[in-house]
């Protein structure tokens, strides 16, 4: 055996690593497959397996690459992974070192958009019950956008034309790039905390999905949802839809449209005031005419023409009614006396004293009860015999 052909395990693994690393075909390779056993370790590194019907490939995505993911990879998701194939010398197994992952058949931005949309929908952030009404005539309009963009100028131009009494407060932020989401969220929270405006417009002009992506950020969505001030989302153009549009109290097609939605047209208000003023004046004239007619009618009445005759007629009516009242009272009193006499006579006729006056007497026991039968007493009982004149104390023998 030639010792020169003998290699250690480490030497073999290192050799294979050098061979694979020297192959340009394996340097930036795209692999299509289904995610399996996807795990994120506390270190921030992602470990998973790509598989298809015929095999499986171990993969690792280090934290430096994973932070650029715009969506959440999940088991069962079909993706295209880009990276390099090499050997991990310690285990002697080859694997794919992934630089990026893209959902197969749909862009990563679209996938991230749909995932966040579903998450916030389930939490109730899109529920119409949470939408606040937009004030009809705001005196302070807050605008969260870039100070250098066209959006703020469009908003100011529309407000000056439609509602010049409103004061516009600009909260300048970046509306593109990685720094944009925290700045937008902070501006919205500041506006809500200090109540800087009656209504808040959040948005920017048009652009690609990447340009508008900061308005699909979860931090911005939650800041808008938590804001106590009504928020109008005005991002991009009419076809552009962002998460901010779903969370906001009102969606505008463009920044200019947002300014229209939050402000009345002062010309229409003036016309309405003129119309109301004319209608009020006409109504007042009609009422005055009716009151004049009523006053004339009252002035022509006899009481106004000759008050003394009216008082004389009232006195005569009073005398007539007094006589009728006295007659009615006399008749009622006579009837009452007659009824009283009749009832007194009937009561007197039924009096026990009348019975005694005809020679009868009444036997009464000591307890006051009348003796009606011999069964009511026994030998030796005492009783009182009531006569027309006096009483006799008696005893039973």
Backbone torsions as a table, in degrees:
resi	resn	phi	psi	omega
1	UNK	NA	130.6	-179.2
2	UNK	-88.0	115.5	-177.9
3	UNK	-65.4	-16.9	-179.5
4	UNK	-70.5	-19.5	-179.9
5	UNK	-93.7	0.9	-179.7
6	UNK	-89.8	129.7	-179.8
7	UNK	-123.0	150.4	173.0
8	UNK	-81.7	165.5	178.3
9	UNK	-60.0	-44.6	-179.0
10	UNK	-61.9	-42.3	-179.9
11	UNK	-62.1	-42.2	179.8
12	UNK	-64.0	-45.0	-179.7
13	UNK	-62.8	-40.6	178.8
14	UNK	-65.8	-38.3	179.6
15	UNK	-63.9	-47.3	-179.7
16	UNK	-63.5	-35.6	178.1
17	UNK	-62.9	-43.5	179.4
18	UNK	-65.3	-38.4	179.8
19	UNK	-63.0	-47.9	-178.7
20	UNK	-67.0	-36.9	-179.8
21	UNK	-67.9	-22.6	-178.1
22	UNK	-88.3	-0.1	-178.1
23	UNK	-96.8	109.4	-178.3
24	UNK	-57.7	-31.1	-178.7
25	UNK	-61.7	-26.2	-178.0
26	UNK	-100.0	3.1	-175.4
27	UNK	-76.1	-50.6	177.9
28	UNK	-128.2	82.6	-174.1
29	UNK	-109.6	144.0	178.5
30	UNK	-105.3	127.7	-178.1
31	UNK	-122.4	128.6	176.6
32	UNK	-100.0	134.3	179.1
33	UNK	-174.5	-176.4	-179.6
34	UNK	-106.9	134.3	-178.9
35	UNK	-71.9	141.0	178.6
36	UNK	-148.4	146.3	178.7
37	UNK	53.2	44.8	-176.9
38	UNK	-77.4	123.8	-178.7
39	UNK	-136.2	141.4	176.0
40	UNK	-114.6	119.3	-177.7
41	UNK	-87.7	159.6	179.3
42	UNK	-55.4	-24.8	178.2
43	UNK	-69.3	-14.6	-177.4
44	UNK	96.2	-5.8	178.0
45	UNK	-80.9	147.1	-179.3
46	UNK	-110.5	129.1	178.0
47	UNK	-121.7	135.5	-178.2
48	UNK	-161.8	177.9	178.1
49	UNK	-125.8	136.3	171.5
50	UNK	-100.2	129.9	-178.3
51	UNK	-138.1	158.7	170.3
52	UNK	-139.8	-166.2	-175.3
53	UNK	-65.6	-23.6	-174.4
54	UNK	-108.8	-8.4	-177.5
55	UNK	-175.5	-177.4	-178.1
56	UNK	-140.6	153.2	-178.2
57	UNK	-138.6	123.5	177.1
58	UNK	-73.8	141.7	-176.3
59	UNK	-137.5	153.1	173.6
60	UNK	-138.5	140.5	177.2
61	UNK	-128.7	112.3	-176.0
62	UNK	-72.4	160.7	-174.8
63	UNK	-56.0	-39.0	-178.3
64	UNK	-59.4	-30.3	177.3
65	UNK	-92.0	-33.0	-176.4
66	UNK	-67.2	-28.9	-178.3
67	UNK	-65.5	-17.2	-179.7
68	UNK	-88.2	-1.8	178.4
69	UNK	-67.0	134.5	179.7
70	UNK	-100.1	-9.8	179.0
71	UNK	-130.9	172.5	-179.2
72	UNK	-101.3	107.9	176.4
73	UNK	-63.4	141.4	-178.5
74	UNK	-138.3	152.4	177.5
75	UNK	-57.4	138.4	179.9
76	UNK	91.0	-10.7	-179.3
77	UNK	-77.6	132.9	177.4
78	UNK	-87.1	126.4	-174.4
79	UNK	-137.7	170.2	169.8
80	UNK	-121.0	116.6	-178.4
81	UNK	-103.4	137.1	178.1
82	UNK	-114.8	134.5	179.6
83	UNK	179.9	-157.2	-179.6
84	UNK	-127.1	146.7	179.7
85	UNK	-99.3	129.6	177.6
86	UNK	-155.1	177.0	-178.6
87	UNK	-101.5	138.0	171.9
88	UNK	-91.1	104.8	-169.4
89	UNK	-56.3	-34.8	-175.5
90	UNK	-63.7	-39.6	-178.3
91	UNK	-97.9	-15.1	-178.3
92	UNK	69.5	24.4	-179.2
93	UNK	-119.4	140.3	177.4
94	UNK	-86.7	150.4	-179.8
95	UNK	-153.7	168.0	-178.6
96	UNK	-98.7	122.1	174.6
97	UNK	-91.0	105.9	-168.2
98	UNK	-86.5	134.1	174.6
99	UNK	-99.3	-32.7	-179.6
100	UNK	-153.6	154.4	177.0
101	UNK	-129.9	132.8	178.1
102	UNK	-126.2	131.2	175.6
103	UNK	-57.5	135.7	-178.2
104	UNK	-76.0	120.6	178.0
105	UNK	95.0	-12.1	179.0
106	UNK	-148.7	148.6	-177.7
107	UNK	-69.9	157.1	-179.8
108	UNK	-66.6	-31.8	178.1
109	UNK	-67.1	-42.3	179.0
110	UNK	-65.4	-39.2	177.7
111	UNK	-63.7	-45.1	178.5
112	UNK	-61.8	-40.1	178.9
113	UNK	-60.3	-48.2	-177.8
114	UNK	-66.7	-37.1	179.8
115	UNK	-66.0	-46.1	179.7
116	UNK	-68.0	-37.6	178.5
117	UNK	-60.8	-44.8	179.5
118	UNK	-65.7	-40.7	-178.8
119	UNK	-63.2	-49.4	-177.9
120	UNK	-69.6	-31.8	176.8
121	UNK	-63.5	-43.7	179.8
122	UNK	-65.4	-29.7	178.9
123	UNK	-79.7	-8.7	177.2
124	UNK	90.5	11.0	-178.0
125	UNK	-70.7	-16.1	179.6
126	UNK	-99.2	0.2	-174.3
127	UNK	-62.0	126.0	179.0
128	UNK	-59.1	-21.7	180.0
129	UNK	-63.8	-22.4	-178.9
130	UNK	-91.6	-4.0	-176.5
131	UNK	-73.7	131.5	179.0
132	UNK	-93.9	144.2	179.4
133	UNK	-71.0	145.8	177.6
134	UNK	-83.8	128.3	-179.4
135	UNK	-60.4	142.6	-176.1
136	UNK	-70.8	-38.0	-176.4
137	UNK	-133.8	72.7	-178.3
138	UNK	-69.5	139.6	176.5
139	UNK	-96.4	-16.4	177.3
140	UNK	-132.8	124.6	-179.6
141	UNK	-118.3	116.5	177.0
142	UNK	-90.1	141.7	-179.0
143	UNK	-129.7	119.1	176.6
144	UNK	-105.1	102.9	-179.3
145	UNK	-165.8	-176.9	179.0
146	UNK	-77.5	136.9	178.0
147	UNK	-71.6	-18.8	-178.1
148	UNK	-96.2	-6.6	-176.8
149	UNK	-84.5	170.2	179.3
150	UNK	-79.1	-18.3	-174.8
151	UNK	-60.9	-46.4	-177.0
152	UNK	-65.4	-36.2	178.5
153	UNK	-67.7	-38.8	177.1
154	UNK	-63.2	-41.6	-179.4
155	UNK	-64.9	-45.8	-179.6
156	UNK	-63.5	-40.8	-179.2
157	UNK	-61.9	-45.3	-178.8
158	UNK	-66.7	-42.5	-178.8
159	UNK	-66.3	-38.9	177.5
160	UNK	-61.8	-33.7	-178.9
161	UNK	-79.5	-43.1	-174.1
162	UNK	-89.2	-42.1	-170.2
163	UNK	-143.5	70.7	-174.2
164	UNK	-67.1	-13.2	180.0
165	UNK	-75.1	-14.8	-177.7
166	UNK	-77.1	141.4	175.0
167	UNK	-96.9	127.7	-178.1
168	UNK	-99.3	125.5	178.5
169	UNK	-113.7	117.4	-179.3
170	UNK	-93.7	128.6	171.7
171	UNK	-109.9	93.1	-171.9
172	UNK	-70.1	133.6	177.6
173	UNK	-144.3	164.9	170.0
174	UNK	-81.1	141.5	-176.8
175	UNK	-119.3	22.4	178.6
176	UNK	-160.4	140.5	178.5
177	UNK	103.6	175.0	-176.0
178	UNK	-68.4	-28.3	-178.7
179	UNK	-79.9	-13.2	-173.6
180	UNK	-67.1	-49.0	-176.5
181	UNK	-55.5	-49.2	179.7
182	UNK	-64.5	-32.1	178.7
183	UNK	-68.3	-43.6	-179.9
184	UNK	-64.4	-45.9	-179.9
185	UNK	-61.1	-42.0	-179.6
186	UNK	-65.0	-40.3	-180.0
187	UNK	-64.9	-40.5	179.5
188	UNK	-65.8	-42.3	179.3
189	UNK	-66.4	-37.9	177.8
190	UNK	-62.8	-45.5	-179.6
191	UNK	-61.4	-40.1	179.5
192	UNK	-71.7	-38.4	-177.3
193	UNK	-65.7	-40.8	-175.3
194	UNK	-104.0	5.8	176.6
195	UNK	49.3	55.3	-174.7
196	UNK	-75.6	-14.2	-175.5
197	UNK	-150.8	166.2	175.6
198	UNK	-84.9	-26.6	178.1
199	UNK	-149.0	149.2	-174.9
200	UNK	-123.1	128.6	175.0
201	UNK	-105.0	124.0	-179.9
202	UNK	-120.7	123.3	179.3
203	UNK	169.8	-164.2	179.6
204	UNK	-165.4	176.6	178.1
205	UNK	-75.9	-174.9	-175.7
206	UNK	-70.1	169.9	179.8
207	UNK	169.8	-177.7	178.5
208	UNK	-74.7	173.3	178.7
209	UNK	-61.4	-36.0	177.2
210	UNK	-65.9	-38.7	179.9
211	UNK	-65.7	-35.5	-176.6
212	UNK	-91.8	3.9	-169.7
213	UNK	-62.8	-28.6	-178.6
214	UNK	-61.4	-21.9	178.6
215	UNK	-87.3	2.5	171.5
216	UNK	-104.7	12.0	-178.0
217	UNK	-82.9	139.0	-177.7
218	UNK	-63.3	-34.2	179.8
219	UNK	-64.4	-40.9	178.6
220	UNK	-66.9	-42.2	-179.3
221	UNK	-60.7	-44.7	-178.1
222	UNK	-70.8	-33.9	177.1
223	UNK	-64.5	-41.5	178.5
224	UNK	-65.4	-42.6	-179.5
225	UNK	-63.5	-38.5	-177.3
226	UNK	-81.5	-10.8	-174.5
227	UNK	-69.4	126.4	179.1
228	UNK	-73.1	-15.5	178.4
229	UNK	-87.4	138.1	175.0
230	UNK	-57.2	134.4	-175.5
231	UNK	-118.0	132.7	173.1
232	UNK	-109.0	124.8	177.8
233	UNK	-91.7	124.6	-178.7
234	UNK	-134.0	82.5	-174.2
235	UNK	-115.3	120.5	173.8
236	UNK	70.0	-142.1	-178.4
237	UNK	-111.8	-177.4	-175.7
238	UNK	-53.8	-45.5	-177.7
239	UNK	-71.8	-19.5	-175.8
240	UNK	-74.4	131.0	178.2
241	UNK	-129.8	129.4	179.5
242	UNK	-126.4	168.7	177.5
243	UNK	-61.4	-34.3	178.7
244	UNK	-58.7	-34.4	179.8
245	UNK	-63.7	-36.8	-178.7
246	UNK	-74.2	-34.9	-174.8
247	UNK	-82.9	-33.7	-175.1
248	UNK	-62.9	161.7	179.3
249	UNK	-72.0	-23.4	178.8
250	UNK	-154.7	140.0	177.6
251	UNK	-104.9	133.4	176.1
252	UNK	-111.5	147.1	-178.3
253	UNK	-68.5	-35.7	-179.2
254	UNK	-145.6	167.3	174.2
255	UNK	-57.6	-39.1	178.3
256	UNK	-63.1	-40.5	178.2
257	UNK	-65.3	-34.1	176.8
258	UNK	-61.9	-41.7	178.3
259	UNK	-64.1	-35.5	177.9
260	UNK	-69.4	-39.2	-176.7
261	UNK	-69.8	-26.8	-175.8
262	UNK	-100.8	7.1	-176.8
263	UNK	-139.1	139.1	172.8
264	UNK	-78.4	160.8	175.8
265	UNK	-87.1	116.1	-174.6
266	UNK	-62.8	-29.0	178.0
267	UNK	-67.7	-40.4	177.5
268	UNK	-67.1	-37.4	178.3
269	UNK	-64.3	-43.0	179.0
270	UNK	-62.1	-42.8	178.1
271	UNK	-62.7	-40.4	179.3
272	UNK	-65.7	-38.2	178.2
273	UNK	-65.0	-42.9	178.3
274	UNK	-61.8	-41.6	179.7
275	UNK	-64.5	-44.3	179.0
276	UNK	-64.1	-38.6	179.1
277	UNK	-63.3	-43.2	179.5
278	UNK	-65.4	-41.4	179.9
279	UNK	-66.2	-37.5	178.8
280	UNK	-66.4	-41.0	178.8
281	UNK	-63.5	-44.1	178.4
282	UNK	-62.7	-42.0	178.9
283	UNK	-63.8	-38.6	179.6
284	UNK	-67.0	-39.9	178.5
285	UNK	-63.2	-41.1	179.0
286	UNK	-64.1	-41.0	-179.4
287	UNK	-67.1	-40.6	178.0
288	UNK	-61.8	-39.1	178.9
289	UNK	-63.5	-42.9	178.8
290	UNK	-63.8	-39.1	-179.5
291	UNK	-68.6	-34.8	177.0
292	UNK	-64.1	-43.4	178.8
293	UNK	-61.3	-42.2	179.6
294	UNK	-64.4	-40.0	178.9
295	UNK	-64.9	-42.3	178.4
296	UNK	-62.6	-40.5	179.7
297	UNK	-63.3	-41.6	178.7
298	UNK	-66.5	-38.0	-178.2
299	UNK	-66.5	-27.8	-177.4
300	UNK	-86.5	-4.2	179.9
301	UNK	-71.3	155.8	-174.6
302	UNK	-63.3	-33.7	-178.5
303	UNK	-63.8	-33.3	179.1
304	UNK	-79.0	-29.2	-179.7
305	UNK	-76.5	-41.5	-177.9
306	UNK	-145.1	82.0	-176.5
307	UNK	-58.8	-31.2	-177.0
308	UNK	-65.9	-44.5	177.9
309	UNK	-60.3	-37.8	179.7
310	UNK	-64.6	-40.8	179.6
311	UNK	-67.9	-38.6	177.7
312	UNK	-61.5	-41.3	179.3
313	UNK	-64.6	-38.9	178.7
314	UNK	-65.4	-39.1	179.0
315	UNK	-64.3	-42.9	179.7
316	UNK	-62.1	-43.5	177.7
317	UNK	-61.2	-39.5	-180.0
318	UNK	-64.9	-42.1	179.4
319	UNK	-62.7	-45.3	-179.4
320	UNK	-59.5	-44.7	-178.4
321	UNK	-70.5	-31.9	176.8
322	UNK	-65.0	-44.2	178.1
323	UNK	-60.3	-42.3	-179.6
324	UNK	-64.7	-39.1	-179.0
325	UNK	-66.6	-41.6	179.2
326	UNK	-64.6	-41.8	178.5
327	UNK	-61.6	-44.3	179.4
328	UNK	-63.0	-40.2	179.5
329	UNK	-66.1	-41.3	178.9
330	UNK	-63.1	-44.0	179.1
331	UNK	-62.3	-42.5	-179.4
332	UNK	-65.3	-38.7	179.8
333	UNK	-67.0	-41.0	178.8
334	UNK	-63.3	-41.5	179.1
335	UNK	-64.4	-38.9	179.0
336	UNK	-64.7	-42.5	179.7
337	UNK	-64.6	-43.8	178.6
338	UNK	-59.2	-44.6	-179.7
339	UNK	-65.4	-37.9	-179.8
340	UNK	-64.4	-45.3	-178.9
341	UNK	-63.2	-41.5	179.5
342	UNK	-61.6	-45.2	-177.9
343	UNK	-70.6	-34.0	178.1
344	UNK	-65.9	-40.5	179.5
345	UNK	-64.1	-42.7	179.6
346	UNK	-64.9	-39.1	179.8
347	UNK	-67.5	-39.2	-179.5
348	UNK	-66.4	-37.1	179.8
349	UNK	-64.7	-30.0	-178.7
350	UNK	-90.3	3.7	-176.1
351	UNK	-71.5	138.8	176.9
352	UNK	-61.9	-27.7	-179.1
353	UNK	-62.9	-34.0	177.1
354	UNK	-62.3	-39.3	179.6
355	UNK	-64.6	-43.1	-179.9
356	UNK	-65.0	-33.1	-179.1
357	UNK	-65.1	-20.1	179.9
358	UNK	-93.9	13.2	174.9
359	UNK	99.6	2.1	178.5
360	UNK	-88.9	161.6	176.2
361	UNK	-133.7	166.9	-177.5
362	UNK	-127.7	125.8	177.2
363	UNK	-92.9	126.2	-175.0
364	UNK	-126.4	129.8	177.1
365	UNK	-71.6	162.8	179.6
366	UNK	-58.0	-26.8	179.7
367	UNK	-83.1	3.4	175.3
368	UNK	94.8	-6.3	-178.6
369	UNK	-83.5	143.2	-179.6
370	UNK	-77.2	138.6	178.3
371	UNK	-87.8	116.3	-177.6
372	UNK	-106.7	-18.3	-175.7
373	UNK	-148.3	156.8	179.1
374	UNK	-67.0	-16.7	177.3
375	UNK	-70.6	-18.5	-178.3
376	UNK	-75.4	-10.9	-178.5
377	UNK	-137.1	167.8	175.8
378	UNK	-138.9	170.0	-176.5
379	UNK	-58.8	132.4	179.8
380	UNK	95.3	-13.4	178.8
381	UNK	-69.3	142.8	174.8
382	UNK	-96.6	153.8	175.9
383	UNK	-157.0	168.2	-178.3
384	UNK	-113.3	134.0	178.6
385	UNK	-105.9	111.7	-177.6
386	UNK	-89.5	127.4	178.5
387	UNK	-113.0	177.3	177.7
388	UNK	-61.8	-36.8	179.1
389	UNK	-126.9	100.8	174.2
390	UNK	95.9	-178.1	-178.3
391	UNK	-136.7	154.2	177.2
392	UNK	-127.0	127.6	175.9
393	UNK	-82.4	126.2	-174.7
394	UNK	-127.7	168.2	176.6
395	UNK	-139.0	151.0	-179.8
396	UNK	-88.5	130.7	177.3
397	UNK	-119.4	NA	NA
